[in-house]
């Protein structure tokens, strides 16, 4: 009965959604994923065993229990101040990744710690890694090794690489790894990738990735004529950005591997609406240099600046026209952002939470009112005022996440749809039903192997 109802309910759902066309890319790829996973891909098992043994040897030299949240938390807490330790809510990857970017800070020479436009709360980051950043990086490295070993052991047990995917695995519509083995998370090192031979002896492996994929999509999204002219002349965007940040000629940036790599990290942060603070971390420069770099870039590429400003303004539901400490104003934001190819990401839930926090901060319950006073760095507040500030802070934090996701979506979702369309066109070469394999495509972000 359950199986029968499954068929009936699926038909009803199809009719409920207006009987959409059945030949869309995602539906076809859902069939492909199952078929290709069943057959699997070839691997060099001898070399894979050698990689597994190497992982075991490296893990044996780790002197702490890297999988224990309690142990890792204690190690990090011993290196953090009381204020810094607030971020240590867990030892999950996103928390460790954030701490690993931290650098030691000096007191600002301009305001002597009072706080000004040249610093963050009176501090200026240096290029020296924070002691906790070093430990966080070691924990992440050990856990990544353990995960790598786990993947090798699973594949060796099966004898083949049975890659599974969620066809819409991310809100951008990107595919993601599934079933306990992330096929898109395999290390990029040549020594690792060469073990994944994929093709059987009687087959030919073809594949590749898109050239300057996100840069080209960004060019199509922001339509900046000056940037487009420079990109089509053959110049690299990382070199262009590096010349603005480090005040050196384009040719010198391209020739300097360190400066070019740092500029590359900054460019991708820039694509997705990074703040000066984020940019200073990505590029290992101080806040003043980051502010100057952003101003220089957007002065040169004013159309890109305008487009980013329009995107930010659309999803900015709360504003403080009078600056920090002034009245917060609400404006209903749109529910979704759409990629160039029409795939939508919805922010309905985030917007509702922001609205609820805003209303609670605007009109707190009567029994919250009264009490003593709270001394802030720059001012004194009532306890109610401090709670209201915290609620607004939480709402603004969610809003910042929405702004980043919206900027990310217009580029990454367009790329995901393009890659999946190529994959589907390759799969169209495979005959229906039982027959010989003509193609078995495998998607790794903007790369397709076949």
N, C-alpha and C positions, 0 to 999 in steps of 0.2 A: 504493500500500500504506500509506504514511504517513497519508494522509487517511482511509482506511478504519479504520485502527487508532485514529485520533483519536476517531471516532464510537464504536467499541467500548469504548475505555478510558473515555470520558465516561460511558457507560451503566453500566459496572462501578463507577466511582467513585460514581455516584448510588445504586446498590444497596448499596455498601459503607457509605455514610452513612445507611442505613436508609430509602431512598426518601422523602426529606422532601417536604413539599408544594411544588408548583412555582410557586405564586402569591405568594411572599413579595415584599416591596417591593423589596429589593435586586436580585433577579433581573429583575423587571419594569423597574426603572430602568436596568439594564444594556442592555436593548433600546432604551429611550428615548434614552439617551446616544448610541448609535450612529446612530439615525435622525435625531435633532435635529442632531448634528454634521454629518452628510452634507448636510443642507439649509442649515444656517447661519442667522445673523441679520443684519439690515441694519445698516449703519453710515453715518455722514455722512463720506464719503471726503474731501471738500474741507476740512472742519474738522480731520479727522484729519491731513491733510498739514501743516496749519498747526501742530498740536501737535508733529508730528515735527520740523519746522524749528525750533521753539522749544527742543526738547530738544537739537538739534545745536548751537544757538547757546550754550546754557548749558554744554554739555560742552566747547566750544571754549575757554571761559574758565578751565577747570580746569588749573592749572599743574603738576600731577604725574600720573604714570602710575598711575591709580586701579585698574587691573586687574592690576597687577604685584604679586604677594604680597611679593616681595623689597623693592620700593620702599616699599610701605606699611608693611612690618615695620620697616624702617630708620627711617622717619619716627616711628613710635610708640616704638621702642626709645630714641630720643634723648630722649624725654620721660618715660621710666619709670625708677624705681629698680631695682636688681638684684632686690629682692623682688617688686616689682610686675610685672616683666617675665616672671615665671614663668607668668603666665596667657597670654602671647603665643605659644601653640603654633602658631597660624596666623592668617590675616586673614580667616577665614570670618565669615559674618554673626553667628553666635551669640557669637563672641569680641568682635567690634567692638561689638555691642549691649551686652554686659556692660561694656566699657570706657567706652562713651558715657554710662553712668549714674554714673561715678565723680565724686566731688567732692573738693576739697582738704580735708585734715584738719588739725585743731589738736591739740596735746598736751592730754590731759584735765586739767582744773583740779582734779579731785578726787584722782586718784592720781599726777599729774605723770608720766604715761607708763608707770607700773608695770603697769597693767592692773587694771580693776575692773568692777563690774556696770554702771557708767554709760558704758562705752566699749567699743571693740573693740581689744584689744591696746594700750591706752594712748592711742588716738586717737579723736577725735570729728569726724565729717564736718561740714563747713560747707555753705553754699549756693553756694559758688564752684565752678564746673566745673573739673575737673582738666584741665591743658593737653592731655593725651592724649585726654580725652573729646571735646574740641573737634575734634581731628584725626580721631578715629574716626567722629564724626558726619559730617564732610566726606567721608570715604571712602565711607561708606554712602550718603550723598546722591548722590554722583557715580555710584556703581554702580547705584542705583535709577533714576537718569535714563537710564543706558545701557540698562538692562533695559526701561524704558518705551519708549524709542526702538525697540529690537529688536521689541517687541510690535507697535507701530504699523506698522513696515515689513513684518512678516509678514502682518498683516491687510490692509494696502493691496495687497500682492502678490496675495492671494487675492480681494480685492474684497468679501469678507464676513467675518463673525466666526464661524469654525467652532470653537466651544467644545467641548473634550473633557474628560472627567472620569474619575477613578477612583471608582467608586461607594462602595467602602470604602477611602478614601484615607488615613485616619488610624486609629490604634488606638482612637479614640473612636467610630469608624464614620462620621465626617464625610466628605463628598466632598472631593476635592482636584483641582486642575488637572492636566492631563496633556498629553503630546505636545509639550512644549517651549513651551507658552503657558498660563500660569496664569490661567484665566478668573476665579478668585476673588481675584486679586491686582491687579486694575485699580484705579487710584487713585480715592478717593471724592470728589475735588474735582468740583464741579458742572460746571466747564469741560471736564472729561474725560468724566464720565458722560453728559453731554448729547450727546456724539459717538456713543455707542452707542445709536442709535435703536431697534435690535432689530426692531421691527415693520416689515414692508413696507407700501407705501402703502395697500394694500387691507385691512390688518389693524389691530387695536386692541391696544395694549400695556396690560396690567394688571399689578399686582404690589404688593408691600409686604413689610414685615418684621413680626416678632412684637413686641408692645409689652412693654418691660421683660422680655425673654425670660429671661436668666440669673437675674435677680432673682426672678422668679416660680418658676423651677425650684428655686433655692436655698431659697425659702420652703417649697416642697413637700418638699425633701430634709431640711431641718433641723427643720421643724415647731415653730419657736419661737413660742409663743402671743403674747408681748409684741410681737415684731417683726411678726408677721402682723397684729395689730390695728392697728399704726401704718401698715403698708403699705396695708391695705385702707381706711384713713381718707383715703388720697390723698397721704400724705407720701412724698417721694423718699428712697431708702436712702442716696444720696450726701450729702444734707443731714443725715440722722440721724447718719451716721458723722462728717461734718465737724464737727458740733456737739460730739461727744465728743473729737475730736482737737484742735480749735482753741479749745475752751472758749468758744464763742459760741452765741447762740440759733439755732435751726433756720432761722428766717426770714432772719437775717443771712447765713448760709452760702449759702442758695439765691440770694440777691441778689448775692453776690460771685462773679463768674465765675472768678477765680483760685482762691479757696479751694474752690469747688465742683468745679472740674476736678481739683485735687490730691486732694480727697476721693474723687472717682470712681476715680482710679488706685489709691488705697489700698483701696477696697472690693473691687475685683476681685482684688487680692493677698490680701485677707482671706478671700474665698470659698475660695481654694485653699490655705489653711493657711499663710500667710506668717509668717515669723519677725519679731521686732522689727527686726532688721537690714535685712531686705528692705523692711519698712514705712518705715523711716527714709529709705531711698533713694527709694522711690516718692513719699513725701510731702514730701521735703526738710526733715525735722525731725531732731533729735538722738535718740540711742538712748533716753535717759531719757524723752523725750516719747513715743516710739514704745511703750515698755513701759507707760507710764501709759495711753496710748490703748487698747492691747489689753486691759489690765486693766479699764478703764472700760467698754469695749464688752461684754466677756464677763461682767462683773458685771451689766450691765443685761439682756443677752440670754443668760441662763444655760443655757437648753435648747440653743441653738446651740453654746455652749461644750462642753456635755456630748457632743453628737453628734460634733463635731470630735474630741474627746478619744477617743471610742469608735473612730472611724475610724483615728485615729493609732495607738491601742493595738493594733488588729488587725494592722496591717502593720509594726509595730515589732518586728523579729526580734531585735534586740540592744539591751540596756539596761545602764546602769551605775548600779545602785541607790545606790552609795556616792559618786557624782559622778566628775568627771574624774580619771583616774589610778587609779581603783578597778577591780576585776575586771569584765570584760564577760561578761554572761550571754546565752545563745542560747535562743530559743524559735521553733519552726517556725511561719512565718506562712502565711496562706492563699495559694493560687496565683493568685487572681483577685479583682477587684472588679467589681461588677455595677451597672449603671445602674438607674434607677427602672423602665425599660422592658425590663430583662433582658439588655442587651448587655454582654458580659463583656470585660474587658481582663486578659490573663494576665501574670504576673510570674515565670513558671517559671524563665526563664534568669537574671534578675536575682537571684532568691533563691538559685539554685545558686552563682552567683559570690560572693555575700555569704557563704554557708556555707563555700565553699572558702577565702576570705580569712580568715574567722574561725578555721577549723581550723589554717591555716598560722600565724596569729599566736599561737594558743593553744599550739601545739607545733612551734616552728620546727626545721629540721634541725640536727643536732649541729654540723655544720661552720660554721653561722652564729654559734655562740656564742663568747664570749671577746672579745678586743680591748679597745680603749680606752673612753673615756667621752665622752658628748655633752652639751654644756651647752645646756639649753632656757631659755626666758625665765623660767620659774617654778621649774625644778628641773634636777637633773643625772641623766642616764640612762646605762646601758651602751649600747654600740652595738647589741646584740641588742634591748634594751628600746626603743631608738629605732626600729629596723626594725619591731618589733611594733606600736608606736604608729602608724607610717605605714600598716601593713596594716589596722589597725583603722580608721584615718582614711578609707582608701579604701572600706572596707566601709560605714562610716557615711555616706559621701558617696552611695553607691549607694542606701542605705536612704532617705536624704532625698529622692532623686529618685523613689523608689517612693511615698513619702508624698504628694509633690506631685501625681504622676500619678493617684493614687487619688482625691484630693480634686477634681482637675480632671475626672476621668472621670464621676463621679456627676452632674455638672451638664452638661458639654459633650456627653456621649454621649446623655443624655436629650434635649437640644436637637436633636442631629443626627438622631435617630430620628424625632422629631416633625416636623421640617422635611421629611425624606424621605417620610414618610407623606403629608403634604400634597401634595408633588410627584407622588407616585404616584396620588393621588386625582384630580389634575388630568389626568394622563396617561390615566387610565381613560376620559376623554371623547374621546380620539382613537380612531377606528375602526381595527380590525385590517386589515392588508393594504394594498394600493395604494388611495389615495383622496386627497381634499382634506385639507389641514392644518386641523384644528380648534384644536389647542393645540400650543405648543412651549415647555415650561417650562425655566427656567434657574435653578439654585440657587447662591446666594452666601451661604454660612454660614446665617444665620437669615432670609435674604431669598429670596423666590421671585418671579421675573418670568415672565410668560407672554404 
